[in-house]
Amino acid sequence: VIPPPVIHIESYSEDSISFSLKMTTNIKVSGYVVNIYWTFDTHRQEKRTLIIEGEKSVQKVANLTAHTPYEISAWARTELGDSPLSFVHVVTSGTRPASPSLKAKAVNQTAVECSWTGPRNVVYGIFYATSFLELYRSPHNTTTTSHNITVLVQRDEQYLFLV
């Protein structure tokens, strides 16, 4: 039986998490697959996937959000097959930034001007869909460092927007 890998949180800060991966077995490990999950505004779950080569690994994941819960899951790729999943949870330190205040205004039948307030020098994600289910599962999205963007949409549809 292949055991799951051990995920150990080495350190964390407002915008990063460092963790190590190791196996408690003599089975040869060729690498790991790591998923990092977090949720924006309870509507949209995001994921970042890392493919890591080698047996032992210390990884640092940067560009995270302060005071946000993250779930890290990992499995090992071994000479005998893939291991079961391991999970760990960590909340980054600091104060979570205030949610931007979004305004969306139709420019014409196929364009919506979105503008919002918030800090400078950060990347904003704009998510939009025609239903809450689509907004959660597979929204259209784009990113910008600006405080406004024009989004092209389908005519004769109502849209939900999240920034």
Wavefront OBJ file of the C-alpha trace (Angstrom):
o trace
v 0.000 0.000 0.000
v 1.323 3.432 -0.952
v 0.916 5.920 1.931
v -0.141 9.546 1.312
v 2.638 12.159 1.381
v 3.260 14.262 4.475
v 2.634 17.992 3.912
v 4.348 20.165 6.519
v 3.736 23.934 6.644
v 7.205 25.440 7.088
v 6.062 29.083 7.303
v 3.430 31.515 6.071
v 3.009 35.270 5.774
v 0.461 37.749 4.408
v 1.148 36.752 0.806
v 2.940 33.380 0.782
v 3.031 29.838 2.161
v 6.111 27.598 2.321
v 5.605 23.857 2.752
v 7.572 20.635 2.466
v 6.539 17.294 0.991
v 7.935 13.889 1.878
v 6.968 10.235 1.872
v 7.303 7.901 4.855
v 8.132 4.886 2.714
v 10.999 3.402 0.725
v 8.934 3.437 -2.478
v 10.688 5.569 -5.124
v 8.900 8.874 -5.707
v 9.172 10.561 -9.099
v 7.262 13.698 -8.094
v 4.170 15.280 -6.585
v 1.006 16.970 -7.792
v -0.141 19.778 -5.481
v -3.408 21.727 -5.643
v -3.943 24.925 -3.668
v -7.599 25.951 -3.260
v -9.185 29.140 -1.959
v -12.584 30.820 -2.261
v -13.396 34.365 -3.328
v -16.541 35.929 -1.871
v -18.120 32.464 -1.263
v -19.091 32.326 -4.967
v -15.918 31.348 -6.785
v -13.396 28.678 -5.832
v -9.946 29.155 -7.306
v -7.192 26.573 -7.743
v -3.493 26.647 -8.525
v -1.776 23.379 -9.529
v 1.938 22.668 -9.088
v 3.720 19.735 -10.736
v 6.852 18.998 -8.706
v 9.630 16.681 -9.858
v 11.765 14.700 -7.404
v 11.457 12.897 -4.058
v 11.709 15.629 -1.417
v 10.533 19.137 -1.912
v 10.184 22.483 -0.173
v 7.924 24.857 -2.084
v 6.996 28.511 -1.649
v 3.714 29.734 -3.128
v 3.555 33.522 -3.455
v 1.040 36.138 -4.624
v -1.577 35.038 -2.092
v -4.129 37.163 -0.220
v -3.760 38.165 3.441
v -5.995 36.496 6.062
v -7.404 33.969 3.593
v -7.966 30.238 4.225
v -6.075 27.963 1.824
v -6.340 24.203 1.401
v -3.291 22.354 0.102
v -3.765 18.839 -1.249
v -1.006 16.636 -2.642
v -0.370 13.154 -3.944
v 2.861 11.445 -4.878
v 3.697 9.814 -8.193
v 5.634 6.631 -7.443
v 7.057 3.643 -9.285
v 4.005 1.657 -8.079
v 1.378 4.262 -9.005
v -0.174 7.356 -7.438
v -0.559 7.696 -3.671
v -3.740 8.742 -1.838
v -4.311 12.460 -1.223
v -3.075 14.416 1.798
v -4.656 17.682 2.931
v -3.606 20.582 5.136
v -5.283 23.901 5.842
v -3.618 27.219 6.620
v -4.796 30.827 6.924
v -2.377 33.502 5.756
v -1.505 36.205 8.293
v -2.381 39.888 8.152
v -5.618 41.699 7.440
v -7.747 40.710 4.483
v -8.186 43.578 2.020
v -11.616 45.187 1.886
v -13.865 43.974 -0.917
v -13.966 46.364 -3.860
v -17.169 48.282 -4.498
v -18.247 47.315 -8.026
v -20.424 49.304 -10.427
v -21.476 47.799 -13.765
v -23.128 49.890 -16.468
v -24.301 48.719 -19.897
v -22.588 50.699 -22.656
v -24.585 49.041 -25.429
v -26.155 45.631 -26.241
v -22.811 43.773 -26.000
v -20.531 45.842 -23.730
v -20.587 46.485 -19.979
v -18.321 49.035 -18.304
v -17.190 47.767 -14.887
v -15.497 50.066 -12.383
v -14.577 49.593 -8.720
v -12.726 51.033 -5.773
v -9.779 49.394 -4.070
v -6.034 49.513 -3.487
v -3.554 50.330 -6.257
v -0.770 48.029 -7.507
v -2.750 44.800 -7.185
v -4.295 42.448 -9.737
v -8.083 42.326 -9.861
v -10.077 39.400 -11.230
v -13.391 40.149 -12.899
v -15.796 37.194 -13.074
v -19.141 37.244 -14.877
v -21.866 34.783 -15.813
v -25.586 34.540 -16.525
v -26.394 32.582 -13.331
v -25.012 32.012 -9.828
v -24.306 28.384 -10.724
v -22.257 29.398 -13.763
v -20.553 32.152 -11.696
v -19.422 29.478 -9.233
v -18.562 26.668 -11.656
v -17.238 28.217 -14.845
v -17.527 31.981 -15.164
v -16.013 34.104 -17.870
v -13.109 35.992 -16.362
v -10.321 38.441 -16.982
v -7.723 40.231 -14.894
v -6.428 43.786 -14.777
v -4.402 46.121 -12.572
v -6.757 48.988 -13.466
v -9.913 50.042 -11.645
v -12.139 49.686 -14.695
v -12.595 47.458 -17.722
v -15.085 47.048 -20.548
v -16.383 43.477 -20.787
v -17.937 42.098 -23.968
v -21.080 40.018 -23.395
v -23.808 38.286 -25.414
v -26.799 40.395 -26.325
v -30.212 39.758 -24.703
v -28.708 38.192 -21.543
v -28.560 39.373 -17.941
v -25.180 38.996 -16.237
v -23.852 38.782 -12.700
v -20.476 40.402 -12.047
v -17.907 39.851 -9.295
v -14.577 41.642 -8.816
l 1 2 3 4 5 6 7 8 9 10 11 12 13 14 15 16 17 18 19 20 21 22 23 24 25 26 27 28 29 30 31 32 33 34 35 36 37 38 39 40 41 42 43 44 45 46 47 48 49 50 51 52 53 54 55 56 57 58 59 60 61 62 63 64 65 66 67 68 69 70 71 72 73 74 75 76 77 78 79 80 81 82 83 84 85 86 87 88 89 90 91 92 93 94 95 96 97 98 99 100 101 102 103 104 105 106 107 108 109 110 111 112 113 114 115 116 117 118 119 120 121 122 123 124 125 126 127 128 129 130 131 132 133 134 135 136 137 138 139 140 141 142 143 144 145 146 147 148 149 150 151 152 153 154 155 156 157 158 159 160 161 162 163
